[in-house]
Amino acid sequence: MGCPRFIPWSRVESWRCEACGECCKWFNIPLAMHEYAKISQAYGHHAFTLGLGKVYLRKQGDERCVFQFRLGGRWLCSLQAEKPYVCRMWPFMVSRSPVHGRSQAARWDSPYGRVYIYVDPRCPMIAFGSPSRHFLNKVLPEFVEMAFSQRIRQEHSTCTHLDLWDIAKSMKLVPRSNAKLSVH
């Protein structure tokens, strides 16, 4: 998948994760060392692949992340509490400098200083247009808080179909943090 031209946040009307699972299939997910340590402690070392000085989450035969499972027509992540930073942030990118240009359109004055927010246009749930009130007041601030390590729990930046999570937990499809992952 080629590198797209990232879109400034001000050109996005809304975004909401619908758990389509495409992002978990398109990318190799690099892990920070602390993420690797936490996930490997909970699930074992078989959940990873190594490459050029980095550790990545392993892919299944269908190219999906090993922690992804299908339920009720959606693709859910069983790593919710340990979800890597890049997974929590996608399709958004928050930076201290305008790394993708269009600085005026990407600028956001946050409690942590001036930042520039871009959106990866490959996400199928992006609606382009004038930003909605929900997008401005809930979604963007949550991504900025996560970027500055002020928030881990996701409310507006992940799929919120809680009924699916309740079903998954009752069926024991979501591994407990001390469960070992079986990777074939």
C-alpha positions in Angstrom: 0.0 0.0 0.0 1.6 3.2 -1.1 2.1 6.3 1.0 -0.8 8.7 0.7 -0.9 12.4 1.0 -2.1 13.0 4.6 -5.1 15.3 5.0 -5.2 18.2 7.5 -7.8 17.6 10.2 -9.7 20.8 9.1 -10.8 19.1 5.9 -12.4 16.2 7.8 -16.1 16.4 8.8 -16.1 13.3 10.9 -14.5 9.9 11.6 -15.6 6.9 13.6 -14.1 3.5 13.8 -16.5 0.8 12.6 -14.1 -2.1 13.1 -13.8 -2.9 9.4 -10.3 -4.3 10.3 -8.6 -3.1 7.1 -5.9 -1.1 9.0 -5.0 -4.3 10.8 -4.4 -6.0 7.5 -2.7 -3.3 5.5 0.2 -2.5 7.8 3.0 -4.1 9.7 2.7 -2.9 13.3 6.1 -1.8 14.8 6.3 -1.9 18.6 8.2 0.3 21.0 10.3 -1.8 23.4 8.0 -1.3 26.3 5.0 -2.4 24.2 6.9 -5.5 23.1 7.8 -6.3 26.8 4.2 -5.9 28.0 2.6 -7.9 25.2 5.2 -10.7 25.2 4.8 -11.1 28.9 1.0 -11.5 28.5 0.9 -13.6 25.3 4.4 -15.1 24.7 7.0 -14.4 22.1 5.3 -16.3 19.3 3.1 -13.2 18.6 5.9 -11.3 17.0 8.2 -11.2 13.9 11.5 -9.5 13.7 12.8 -7.2 11.0 15.6 -4.7 10.5 16.0 -3.9 14.2 12.3 -3.7 14.9 9.7 -6.0 16.4 6.3 -6.3 14.7 3.1 -7.9 15.6 2.8 -11.2 13.7 0.3 -11.6 10.8 -2.0 -14.5 10.2 -2.2 -16.3 6.9 -4.9 -13.8 5.7 -2.5 -10.9 6.5 -4.5 -9.8 9.5 -2.9 -9.1 12.9 -2.8 -12.2 15.1 -4.8 -10.3 17.8 -7.7 -9.6 15.5 -10.8 -11.7 15.5 -14.2 -11.5 13.7 -17.4 -11.1 15.6 -20.8 -10.0 14.5 -19.5 -8.8 11.1 -16.7 -6.7 12.6 -13.0 -7.2 13.3 -12.1 -6.7 16.9 -8.7 -6.4 18.6 -8.1 -8.6 21.6 -5.3 -6.2 22.7 -7.5 -3.4 23.9 -5.7 -2.8 27.2 -2.2 -3.3 25.6 -3.0 -1.9 22.1 0.2 -0.4 20.6 0.5 3.4 20.2 0.4 3.2 16.4 -2.8 1.2 16.5 -4.5 3.6 19.0 -3.5 6.6 16.9 -4.4 5.4 13.4 -5.6 7.0 11.1 -4.5 10.2 12.9 -1.0 11.7 13.2 -0.2 14.4 15.8 3.1 16.2 15.4 4.8 19.3 16.8 5.7 20.4 13.3 3.8 20.5 10.0 5.5 17.4 8.6 2.9 17.0 5.8 2.6 20.6 4.8 -0.5 22.7 4.8 0.4 24.1 8.2 -2.6 26.5 8.6 -5.1 23.7 7.8 -3.4 21.2 10.1 -2.7 23.5 13.0 -4.4 22.8 16.4 -3.8 24.8 19.5 -3.9 22.3 22.3 -3.4 22.4 26.1 0.1 20.9 25.2 1.0 23.7 22.8 0.6 24.1 19.1 0.4 20.8 17.2 -0.4 19.7 13.6 -2.9 17.0 13.1 -3.2 14.9 9.9 -5.5 12.1 8.8 -4.5 9.1 6.7 -7.1 9.2 3.8 -6.9 5.4 3.4 -9.3 4.9 6.3 -12.8 4.2 4.7 -14.6 5.8 7.6 -13.4 9.4 7.0 -16.0 11.8 5.9 -14.6 14.9 4.3 -16.0 18.3 4.7 -16.3 21.0 7.4 -15.5 19.5 10.9 -18.5 18.5 13.0 -18.9 19.6 16.6 -18.4 16.0 17.8 -15.2 15.7 15.7 -13.8 19.0 17.1 -14.9 18.5 20.8 -14.4 14.8 21.3 -12.4 13.0 18.6 -9.5 15.4 18.0 -8.9 16.2 21.7 -8.7 12.5 22.5 -6.1 11.9 19.8 -4.0 14.8 21.0 -4.3 13.6 24.6 -3.1 10.1 23.5 -0.2 11.7 21.5 1.0 13.4 24.7 0.5 10.3 26.9 -2.3 12.0 28.8 -4.8 9.3 27.9 -4.8 5.6 27.3 -8.4 4.6 27.5 -10.1 5.1 24.2 -13.7 6.4 23.9 -14.0 8.2 20.6 -10.9 6.8 18.9 -11.8 3.2 18.6 -14.9 1.1 17.8 -17.5 1.6 20.5 -19.9 -1.2 19.7 -19.9 -2.3 23.4 -22.5 -4.9 22.8 -20.0 -6.8 20.6 -17.4 -6.6 23.4 -19.9 -7.9 25.9 -20.6 -10.9 23.6 -16.9 -11.5 23.0 -16.1 -11.5 26.7 -19.0 -13.8 27.5 -17.8 -16.2 24.8 -14.2 -15.9 26.2 -13.0 -14.7 22.8 -11.0 -11.9 24.3 -7.9 -13.3 26.0 -7.3 -12.3 29.6 -4.0 -10.5 30.2 -2.4 -13.6 31.7 -3.5 -15.9 28.8 -1.0 -17.2 26.4 -1.7 -16.6 22.7 -1.6 -19.7 20.5 0.0 -18.8 17.2 0.2 -21.4 14.4 
